[in-house]
Amino acid sequence: MKKLLPFCALALLSACSPQSADEQTSNPSSVTAESTSISQVTFDEARFRKDIKTLSSDEFEGRAPTTKGEQLTLDYLSAAFKEMGLKTTYQDSYLQPVPMVSYTASESQQISLAGIKLTNREDIVLGTRHDKGGVDISNAPLVFVGYGVNAPEYQWNDYDGLDMKGKIAVIMVNDPGFAHPESDKFNGKAMTYYGRWSYKFEEASRQGALGAIIIHDTAPASYPWSVVENSWTGAQQDLVFSQAIQDKRIAVEGWMTLETATAIFKKAGFELPNLMARASDIAINLDLNQTADIAFTSKAEYADSYNVVATLPGTDADVKAEHILFTAHWDHLGIDLTKDGDNIYNGALDNASGTAGILEIARQFAKQAEQGNGLKRSVTFIATTGEEQGLLGSRYYAANPIYPIDKTVAVFNLDSTNVYGKTQDYTIVGKGQSELEEYLISVASTQNRTATRERNPASGGFFRSDHFSFAKLGVPAVFAGGGSIPLDEATAKYKQAMQIQMKGCYHSVCDHYRESWDLSGALQDLAVYYQAAETLANSNDWPGYYKGSEFNSLRPAKD
């Protein structure tokens, strides 16, 4: 993963119960949701915990794609959907093949930038997405390109006038709005897609560069160097592309520490802080008059990974071809054999918890359908692969949908659920994108919760999880849950203690299941998603994106 996300507007769910979740719950291990069309559903905390615990156990080896951990995960999820009676979607199976390739760069690398010898992992992490046996680059010019952004709508082009052939772009993390949150640059503190690493590598490729290296900086990146080291070393999965597309990609890509970059720029005769300040004011590019020598071997291994896709068919002949999707990525980072001691990235919070969440929601919809309370529209559950490597499974499904994208009404995405107890607020990351958000806002209000934007919009959460693959095609998609204000003093004390326990566990081996987790807040959030989806599924509404959203032209909101 990543973090949470956005979207808004419309007054719906008027039939929802005005009771708060607390009033509805007499049993502390369950949360109840009510509506006029479905009498009552109860989310089973014990079962929810069991799913999280099992999926994040050492036996599942960190759930890396194309490993033993994947097979165990696929078997577990397929068995669960079969037990619910959900429909298979791909050749009498729940598994949608996703052709993938794993690139593994050697740990032994010879790297010299501006004549400074650098150490893999400690100073820099580099890799390649080419099947050519490795990288052997000599005397490649280093060019500073600011944020590496080419955005005509913002009148900003850091590559203006450059010929990047044979050169390596050195790029700042995030976008110009981060340094000037009160200005009209880009989207202020809230990261745009131009701030994401994936965009920066894509744009460097479009510019014909030989390579691209991002300067890591903890504040604008929103995560420490350890996350880069853990996430960008070892096998790096990607989708299999045509040779024509592959040929256009940069030969080498990666990150270097801020300290390393500072030393390189000093060697070139520049003070990096001064250049970074200039780059945040105006588009900039600058030849550093220094070169790079990079050499390492790399291997490529091809294998299918799988999305797990299951459908609950709708009951209304007129609209059952229309689908509401629930997504959650089942994958994590696997095992790091270079580590001593605990070397399994269990990924309990990220994202065994979200995967368990869609299972629990699916069980309740299936149970209601068995009792004659089926939904008019169809609901499809997708446990995606390869999210940690760049939203691979969701990108593949969006490009190769089992159900047409123009028949896909909306997407509800779960990624790292709330383990810190109930909250007074409800976070919609990037709040303000589409009418779909209003469904969540209405349900959250029945729990006496106020919908708010995420506290750190600079992290670019909207672009960091699977819903974004659908947003790019115009499908309204939300990533929401949790909140920043604990329900009461006792919950606040628990949250503070648990945050200390879990500090530094994002993309680390300490992200494992804890019996002491308070999952009452997560169950609250499942109820919000459940009721919102139920109401939308029993309507004829097609939410759209608001004016001002980059996706408005693809599926505009109603006036």
Secondary structure per residue as TSV (DSSP state, phi and psi in degrees):
chain	resnum	aa	ss	phi	psi
A	1	M	-	360.0	-147.3
A	2	K	-	-165.4	-127.3
A	3	K	-	-146.1	-160.2
A	4	L	-	-99.0	175.3
A	5	L	-	-148.0	-175.4
A	6	P	-	-112.0	168.0
A	7	F	-	154.2	140.5
A	8	C	-	-146.0	171.4
A	9	A	-	98.7	125.9
A	10	L	-	139.6	140.5
A	11	A	-	-103.7	98.4
A	12	L	-	-123.2	-169.5
A	13	L	-	57.2	29.7
A	14	S	T	-64.9	-18.3
A	15	A	T	-89.3	-0.9
A	16	C	S	-68.3	151.1
A	17	S	-	-65.1	136.5
A	18	P	-	-78.1	-3.9
A	19	Q	-	-65.7	145.8
A	20	S	-	-79.2	165.0
A	21	A	H	-63.5	-34.5
A	22	D	H	-65.7	-41.0
A	23	E	H	-67.0	-31.4
A	24	Q	H	-77.2	-18.1
A	25	T	-	-109.2	113.2
A	26	S	S	-96.9	-27.5
A	27	N	S	-94.3	118.7
A	28	P	T	-65.2	-12.6
A	29	S	T	-97.1	15.8
A	30	S	E	-147.5	157.5
A	31	V	E	-127.4	134.6
A	32	T	E	-109.9	140.0
A	33	A	E	-122.5	141.4
A	34	E	-	-129.4	153.4
A	35	S	-	-156.7	172.4
A	36	T	S	-69.8	-28.4
A	37	S	S	-89.0	-25.2
A	38	I	S	-126.1	123.3
A	39	S	-	-62.5	-47.6
A	40	Q	-	-171.4	140.0
A	41	V	E	-130.6	147.4
A	42	T	E	-127.4	121.4
A	43	F	E	-83.7	129.1
A	44	D	E	-89.8	106.0
A	45	E	H	-63.5	-40.4
A	46	A	H	-60.9	-42.0
A	47	R	H	-69.7	-40.2
A	48	F	H	-59.0	-45.4
A	49	R	H	-62.5	-42.7
A	50	K	H	-60.3	-42.7
A	51	D	H	-63.0	-44.8
A	52	I	H	-61.7	-47.5
A	53	K	H	-61.7	-43.1
A	54	T	H	-67.6	-49.9
A	55	L	H	-63.6	-28.7
A	56	S	T	-101.2	12.2
A	57	S	S	-72.6	159.7
A	58	D	G	-59.0	-30.1
A	59	E	G	-57.5	-32.7
A	60	F	G	-87.0	0.0
A	61	E	G	52.3	35.1
A	62	G	G	80.2	4.2
A	63	R	G	52.5	42.2
A	64	A	-	-73.7	141.1
A	65	P	T	-58.3	146.1
A	66	T	T	64.5	27.6
A	67	T	S	-121.9	176.6
A	68	K	H	-55.9	-37.9
A	69	G	H	-60.6	-36.3
A	70	E	H	-63.8	-47.7
A	71	Q	H	-59.9	-42.5
A	72	L	H	-61.1	-39.8
A	73	T	H	-67.6	-44.9
A	74	L	H	-60.6	-42.7
A	75	D	H	-63.0	-42.3
A	76	Y	H	-65.2	-46.9
A	77	L	H	-70.0	-41.2
A	78	S	H	-61.8	-42.6
A	79	A	H	-62.9	-39.0
A	80	A	H	-66.0	-46.0
A	81	F	H	-66.2	-36.0
A	82	K	H	-65.0	-42.1
A	83	E	H	-61.0	-33.4
A	84	M	H	-73.8	-18.2
A	85	G	T	85.6	18.2
A	86	L	-	-74.0	154.7
A	87	K	E	-78.9	135.7
A	88	T	E	-69.7	156.3
A	89	T	-	-126.1	-12.9
A	90	Y	B	-137.5	104.5
A	91	Q	T	48.3	52.4
A	92	D	T	60.7	31.0
A	93	S	B	-139.6	160.0
A	94	Y	S	-87.9	-1.8
A	95	L	E	-101.2	123.2
A	96	Q	E	-101.1	114.2
A	97	P	E	-62.8	137.5
A	98	V	E	-123.9	102.0
A	99	P	E	-62.4	121.9
A	100	M	E	-132.0	157.8
A	101	V	E	-130.7	137.0
A	102	S	E	-106.5	121.4
A	103	Y	E	-102.2	124.8
A	104	T	E	-122.5	112.3
A	105	A	E	-83.6	143.9
A	106	S	-	-61.1	144.9
A	107	E	S	-72.8	-20.7
A	108	S	-	-92.2	106.5
A	109	Q	-	-129.5	144.1
A	110	Q	E	-107.8	109.8
A	111	I	E	-131.0	127.1
A	112	S	E	-137.9	118.3
A	113	L	E	-116.4	126.6
A	114	A	T	56.0	32.7
A	115	G	T	78.2	3.7
A	116	I	E	-99.2	120.2
A	117	K	E	-74.9	130.1
A	118	L	E	-115.5	152.2
A	119	T	-	-105.0	126.8
A	120	N	B	-55.4	138.3
A	121	R	T	77.4	-47.8
A	122	E	T	-73.1	-44.1
A	123	D	T	-109.3	-28.2
A	124	I	E	-160.4	150.4
A	125	V	E	-130.7	127.3
A	126	L	E	-131.0	151.2
A	127	G	E	-153.3	178.6
A	128	T	-	-138.4	147.4
A	129	R	-	-110.0	42.4
A	130	H	S	-129.2	146.0
A	131	D	-	-96.8	70.7
A	132	K	S	-127.9	15.8
A	133	G	S	83.5	-7.3
A	134	G	E	143.8	-164.6
A	135	V	E	-130.1	136.3
A	136	D	E	-141.2	93.3
A	137	I	E	-115.5	133.0
A	138	S	E	-129.7	135.5
A	139	N	E	54.8	39.6
A	140	A	E	-82.7	124.3
A	141	P	E	-60.6	138.9
A	142	L	E	-96.5	127.3
A	143	V	E	-125.2	123.4
A	144	F	E	-80.7	123.6
A	145	V	-	-121.1	33.7
A	146	G	T	57.5	-125.0
A	147	Y	T	-85.6	-1.4
A	148	G	-	65.9	36.1
A	149	V	-	-110.8	136.6
A	150	N	E	-126.0	95.5
A	151	A	E	-128.6	90.6
A	152	P	G	-56.0	-36.1
A	153	E	G	-66.7	-19.5
A	154	Y	G	-105.5	9.4
A	155	Q	T	49.9	52.8
A	156	W	E	-139.6	124.4
A	157	N	E	-146.4	100.8
A	158	D	T	-72.1	-11.4
A	159	Y	T	-102.0	7.8
A	160	D	T	-55.2	124.8
A	161	G	T	80.2	2.1
A	162	L	-	-94.0	145.2
A	163	D	-	-111.4	108.3
A	164	M	-	-90.5	3.9
A	165	K	B	-59.0	126.7
A	166	G	T	77.8	5.2
A	167	K	-	-113.9	159.9
A	168	I	E	-112.5	123.8
A	169	A	E	-81.4	132.6
A	170	V	E	-107.4	122.2
A	171	I	E	-129.1	141.1
A	172	M	E	-80.1	153.1
A	173	V	S	-84.4	154.7
A	174	N	S	72.9	-158.0
A	175	D	-	-134.9	172.1
A	176	P	H	-58.9	-24.1
A	177	G	H	-64.3	-27.4
A	178	F	H	-61.4	-41.6
A	179	A	H	-76.8	-16.7
A	180	H	-	-134.0	67.1
A	181	P	T	-63.5	-23.1
A	182	E	T	-93.7	-1.9
A	183	S	S	-88.4	-177.7
A	184	D	S	-97.5	15.2
A	185	K	S	-74.2	126.1
A	186	F	T	49.5	-123.4
A	187	N	T	-117.2	32.7
A	188	G	T	61.6	-136.3
A	189	K	T	-65.2	-27.3
A	190	A	S	-76.8	119.2
A	191	M	-	-62.1	139.2
A	192	T	-	-94.1	175.1
A	193	Y	G	-63.0	-23.7
A	194	Y	G	-64.4	-15.8
A	195	G	G	-88.8	-8.9
A	196	R	S	-81.3	145.3
A	197	W	H	-59.7	-36.3
A	198	S	H	-61.9	-42.2
A	199	Y	H	-62.5	-42.6
A	200	K	H	-62.4	-40.3
A	201	F	H	-70.4	-38.0
A	202	E	H	-63.1	-43.9
A	203	E	H	-68.6	-39.4
A	204	A	H	-59.8	-38.1
A	205	S	H	-65.1	-44.2
A	206	R	H	-61.9	-30.3
A	207	Q	T	-81.3	-3.2
A	208	G	T	80.6	19.5
A	209	A	B	-69.4	156.3
A	210	L	S	-77.8	-36.0
A	211	G	E	-159.2	174.8
A	212	A	E	-150.0	134.2
A	213	I	E	-129.7	124.5
A	214	I	E	-91.5	137.0
A	215	I	E	-83.5	115.0
A	216	H	-	-74.4	135.3
A	217	D	-	-143.6	119.5
A	218	T	H	-57.2	-46.3
A	219	A	H	-63.1	-56.6
A	220	P	H	-70.1	-23.9
A	221	A	H	-77.2	-31.2
A	222	S	T	78.0	12.2
A	223	Y	S	-152.7	154.2
A	224	P	-	-77.7	171.6
A	225	W	H	-58.2	-31.9
A	226	S	H	-59.1	-32.8
A	227	V	H	-67.3	-41.1
A	228	V	H	-62.6	-48.4
A	229	E	H	-58.7	-46.1
A	230	N	H	-69.8	-34.5
A	231	S	H	-86.7	-25.5
A	232	W	H	-109.4	7.4
A	233	T	S	-112.3	164.8
A	234	G	S	77.6	-166.7
A	235	A	-	-64.1	131.9
A	236	Q	E	-115.7	111.4
A	237	Q	E	-81.5	152.9
A	238	D	E	-152.7	165.3
A	239	L	E	-75.2	156.1
A	240	V	-	-85.9	121.8
A	241	F	-	-111.7	167.3
A	242	S	-	-67.6	159.2
A	243	Q	H	-61.7	-34.6
A	244	A	H	-62.1	-41.2
A	245	I	H	-70.1	-43.0
A	246	Q	H	-57.9	-40.4
A	247	D	H	-63.9	-21.7
A	248	K	T	-89.1	-6.7
A	249	R	S	-82.8	149.7
A	250	I	-	-59.6	150.5
A	251	A	S	-78.5	-28.5
A	252	V	E	-143.4	142.7
A	253	E	E	-146.2	153.1
A	254	G	E	167.7	-160.5
A	255	W	E	-133.7	153.5
A	256	M	E	-133.9	155.7
A	257	T	-	-70.1	158.9
A	258	L	H	-61.8	-38.6
A	259	E	H	-63.4	-41.6
A	260	T	H	-62.8	-46.5
A	261	A	H	-61.4	-40.7
A	262	T	H	-59.0	-42.8
A	263	A	H	-66.5	-38.9
A	264	I	H	-65.6	-44.4
A	265	F	H	-67.6	-35.1
A	266	K	H	-64.3	-40.0
A	267	K	H	-61.7	-31.7
A	268	A	T	-83.1	-4.9
A	269	G	T	91.6	19.8
A	270	F	-	-125.0	149.8
A	271	E	-	-94.2	113.4
A	272	L	H	-56.8	-44.6
A	273	P	H	-56.3	-37.9
A	274	N	H	-66.6	-42.1
A	275	L	H	-67.1	-38.0
A	276	M	H	-64.7	-37.1
A	277	A	H	-65.2	-42.9
A	278	R	H	-62.9	-41.1
A	279	A	H	-65.9	-23.7
A	280	S	H	-83.3	-14.9
A	281	D	H	-92.5	-42.3
A	282	I	S	-140.9	156.2
A	283	A	-	-61.2	139.4
A	284	I	-	-148.1	145.8
A	285	N	-	-146.5	148.6
A	286	L	E	-153.5	124.0
A	287	D	E	-73.5	123.2
A	288	L	E	-80.3	-7.3
A	289	N	E	55.7	34.0
A	290	Q	E	-133.9	159.6
A	291	T	E	-125.1	168.6
A	292	A	E	-121.9	139.1
A	293	D	E	-121.9	119.1
A	294	I	E	-135.4	127.8
A	295	A	E	-145.4	127.1
A	296	F	E	-162.2	154.2
A	297	T	E	-88.7	158.4
A	298	S	E	-152.7	143.1
A	299	K	E	-118.6	152.8
A	300	A	E	-122.6	131.0
A	301	E	E	-127.1	132.2
A	302	Y	E	-106.5	134.9
A	303	A	E	-166.0	148.9
A	304	D	E	-76.8	136.4
A	305	S	E	-105.6	-176.1
A	306	Y	E	-144.8	137.6
A	307	N	E	-85.1	146.4
A	308	V	E	-105.6	117.8
A	309	V	E	-126.0	125.6
A	310	A	E	-137.6	142.8
A	311	T	E	-125.1	138.2
A	312	L	E	-104.3	104.5
A	313	P	-	-63.2	145.7
A	314	G	-	-73.6	167.5
A	315	T	S	-105.5	-13.4
A	316	D	-	-98.7	118.5
A	317	A	T	-58.3	-29.0
A	318	D	T	-75.0	-26.6
A	319	V	T	-129.8	3.6
A	320	K	T	-69.9	-14.6
A	321	A	T	-77.4	-8.6
A	322	E	S	-92.2	135.3
A	323	H	E	-121.2	139.4
A	324	I	E	-105.9	130.8
A	325	L	E	-105.9	141.6
A	326	F	E	-113.6	129.1
A	327	T	E	-125.0	148.8
A	328	A	E	-160.9	134.5
A	329	H	E	-85.0	132.3
A	330	W	-	-86.8	-16.5
A	331	D	-	-84.2	159.0
A	332	H	-	-143.3	-152.0
A	333	L	-	-96.5	-4.3
A	334	G	E	76.9	-140.0
A	335	I	E	-118.4	140.2
A	336	D	-	-109.2	101.5
A	337	L	T	-71.1	-9.2
A	338	T	T	-82.5	-10.7
A	339	K	S	-91.1	141.1
A	340	D	S	-86.4	154.2
A	341	G	S	72.0	-138.7
A	342	D	-	-66.1	115.6
A	343	N	-	-126.2	16.0
A	344	I	E	-102.9	125.1
A	345	Y	E	-88.2	87.5
A	346	N	-	-65.3	-30.5
A	347	G	-	58.5	49.9
A	348	A	I	-70.8	-53.1
A	349	L	I	-71.0	-44.3
A	350	D	I	-114.3	91.0
A	351	N	I	-142.0	39.1
A	352	A	I	-58.6	-34.1
A	353	S	H	-66.8	-41.8
A	354	G	H	-69.1	-37.8
A	355	T	H	-64.2	-42.8
A	356	A	H	-61.9	-33.0
A	357	G	H	-64.7	-44.3
A	358	I	H	-71.5	-27.9
A	359	L	H	-63.2	-44.6
A	360	E	H	-67.5	-40.0
A	361	I	H	-64.2	-42.8
A	362	A	H	-61.2	-41.1
A	363	R	H	-60.2	-40.6
A	364	Q	H	-70.6	-41.0
A	365	F	H	-64.5	-39.7
A	366	A	H	-65.3	-41.1
A	367	K	H	-62.8	-43.4
A	368	Q	H	-64.5	-37.9
A	369	A	H	-63.8	-39.8
A	370	E	H	-61.6	-30.7
A	371	Q	T	-89.5	8.6
A	372	G	T	89.3	10.7
A	373	N	-	-109.0	45.9
A	374	G	-	-68.1	158.9
A	375	L	-	-86.4	150.9
A	376	K	S	-66.8	-49.0
A	377	R	S	-87.6	164.0
A	378	S	E	-84.4	151.8
A	379	V	E	-123.8	129.1
A	380	T	E	-120.7	134.6
A	381	F	E	-109.1	126.2
A	382	I	E	-124.1	111.9
A	383	A	E	-92.3	109.9
A	384	T	E	-91.8	154.4
A	385	T	S	-100.2	160.3
A	386	G	-	64.8	21.7
A	387	E	G	-63.6	-40.1
A	388	E	G	-66.0	-16.7
A	389	Q	G	-102.0	12.6
A	390	G	T	118.2	37.9
A	391	L	S	58.3	39.0
A	392	L	H	-63.5	-48.9
A	393	G	H	-64.6	-42.6
A	394	S	H	-70.4	-36.7
A	395	R	H	-62.4	-40.3
A	396	Y	H	-67.4	-44.3
A	397	Y	H	-62.5	-43.4
A	398	A	H	-60.9	-35.2
A	399	A	H	-82.8	-22.3
A	400	N	S	-133.6	61.7
A	401	P	-	-69.5	140.6
A	402	I	S	-72.2	-35.4
A	403	Y	S	-116.8	137.2
A	404	P	-	-54.9	142.3
A	405	I	G	-62.3	-35.3
A	406	D	G	-74.2	-4.3
A	407	K	G	-108.4	7.3
A	408	T	E	-94.6	113.8
A	409	V	E	-77.1	-44.1
A	410	A	E	-166.9	163.7
A	411	V	E	-130.8	130.0
A	412	F	E	-112.0	117.2
A	413	N	E	-109.9	134.9
A	414	L	-	-115.1	123.6
A	415	D	-	-148.6	107.3
A	416	S	S	64.9	90.5
A	417	T	-	-79.4	171.2
A	418	N	-	-78.1	116.8
A	419	V	-	-111.6	17.8
A	420	Y	B	-111.8	14.5
A	421	G	-	91.5	174.5
A	422	K	-	-66.6	153.8
A	423	T	B	-129.4	159.2
A	424	Q	S	-84.8	-18.4
A	425	D	E	-118.1	174.1
A	426	Y	E	-138.9	118.1
A	427	T	E	-87.8	125.9
A	428	I	B	-115.0	109.3
A	429	V	T	-68.0	128.1
A	430	G	T	71.6	26.0
A	431	K	-	-44.4	132.3
A	432	G	S	118.1	15.5
A	433	Q	S	-90.7	-49.5
A	434	S	B	-143.1	167.1
A	435	E	T	-65.2	-19.9
A	436	L	T	-59.0	-32.2
A	437	E	H	-58.8	-31.0
A	438	E	H	-65.1	-27.0
A	439	Y	H	-62.6	-43.6
A	440	L	H	-67.7	-43.0
A	441	I	H	-59.4	-43.2
A	442	S	H	-64.3	-43.5
A	443	V	H	-69.4	-42.6
A	444	A	H	-58.9	-33.9
A	445	S	H	-65.5	-28.3
A	446	T	H	-71.1	-15.2
A	447	Q	T	-97.8	11.4
A	448	N	T	60.4	37.6
A	449	R	-	-117.3	144.1
A	450	T	E	-102.9	128.2
A	451	A	E	-75.6	131.6
A	452	T	E	-135.5	166.5
A	453	R	-	-81.6	161.3
A	454	E	-	-64.4	153.5
A	455	R	S	-73.7	-24.7
A	456	N	-	-126.1	75.7
A	457	P	G	-65.2	-16.3
A	458	A	G	-67.8	-16.7
A	459	S	G	-73.3	-12.1
A	460	G	-	67.9	35.7
A	461	G	G	-56.4	-30.6
A	462	F	G	-61.7	-25.0
A	463	F	G	-102.1	8.7
A	464	R	S	-114.9	11.4
A	465	S	S	-145.3	175.7
A	466	D	T	-63.9	-25.9
A	467	H	H	-59.1	-28.5
A	468	F	H	-63.1	-31.3
A	469	S	H	-60.8	-29.6
A	470	F	H	-88.9	-35.3
A	471	A	H	-58.2	-39.2
A	472	K	T	-61.3	-19.5
A	473	L	T	-101.5	4.6
A	474	G	T	93.2	3.1
A	475	V	-	-81.7	121.6
A	476	P	-	-57.2	128.3
A	477	A	E	-141.2	139.7
A	478	V	E	-125.6	148.9
A	479	F	E	-135.4	105.7
A	480	A	B	-148.2	162.6
A	481	G	-	142.6	160.3
A	482	G	-	71.4	-162.8
A	483	G	-	177.9	174.0
A	484	S	S	-106.4	-8.3
A	485	I	S	-111.5	107.5
A	486	P	B	-59.0	152.7
A	487	L	S	-61.0	-40.6
A	488	D	S	-153.0	-178.9
A	489	E	H	-64.3	-40.2
A	490	A	H	-63.0	-42.0
A	491	T	H	-65.7	-37.0
A	492	A	H	-63.1	-40.9
A	493	K	H	-67.1	-42.8
A	494	Y	H	-61.1	-45.5
A	495	K	H	-60.5	-43.9
A	496	Q	H	-60.8	-43.5
A	497	A	H	-66.7	-41.7
A	498	M	H	-69.4	-35.3
A	499	Q	H	-63.4	-35.3
A	500	I	H	-65.4	-43.3
A	501	Q	H	-60.9	-37.2
A	502	M	H	-100.5	6.8
A	503	K	T	-59.9	130.6
A	504	G	T	78.5	8.8
A	505	C	-	-89.7	-7.6
A	506	Y	T	-63.4	122.1
A	507	H	T	54.4	40.3
A	508	S	S	-132.8	167.0
A	509	V	T	-71.0	-11.1
A	510	C	T	-88.2	4.4
A	511	D	-	-81.5	74.8
A	512	H	-	-120.3	164.6
A	513	Y	-	-65.8	140.7
A	514	R	-	-126.6	125.4
A	515	E	T	-61.7	-24.7
A	516	S	T	-82.3	-1.8
A	517	W	-	-59.9	134.9
A	518	D	B	-91.5	106.8
A	519	L	-	-97.5	9.5
A	520	S	H	-61.6	-35.4
A	521	G	H	-69.0	-38.0
A	522	A	H	-62.9	-40.3
A	523	L	H	-67.6	-35.0
A	524	Q	H	-56.8	-46.2
A	525	D	H	-67.0	-36.3
A	526	L	H	-60.3	-37.9
A	527	A	H	-65.4	-36.9
A	528	V	H	-63.8	-50.0
A	529	Y	H	-61.1	-42.7
A	530	Y	H	-59.8	-52.6
A	531	Q	H	-67.0	-37.8
A	532	A	H	-62.9	-45.4
A	533	A	H	-66.7	-39.8
A	534	E	H	-60.0	-45.5
A	535	T	H	-65.3	-43.5
A	536	L	H	-65.9	-38.8
A	537	A	H	-68.0	-25.9
A	538	N	T	-97.7	15.4
A	539	S	S	-120.3	179.4
A	540	N	-	-109.2	13.2
A	541	D	-	-73.9	143.2
A	542	W	-	-122.7	95.3
A	543	P	-	-61.8	153.2
A	544	G	-	-135.6	177.2
A	545	Y	B	-90.5	142.1
A	546	Y	-	-74.0	159.0
A	547	K	T	-60.1	138.5
A	548	G	T	101.1	-22.6
A	549	S	S	-80.0	143.3
A	550	E	T	-66.6	-9.8
A	551	F	T	-106.3	4.6
A	552	N	T	-59.2	-39.4
A	553	S	T	-68.8	-20.3
A	554	L	T	-82.0	-40.1
A	555	R	S	-152.5	87.7
A	556	P	B	-71.5	150.0
A	557	A	-	-70.3	161.4
A	558	K	-	-71.5	149.2
A	559	D	-	-67.5	360.0
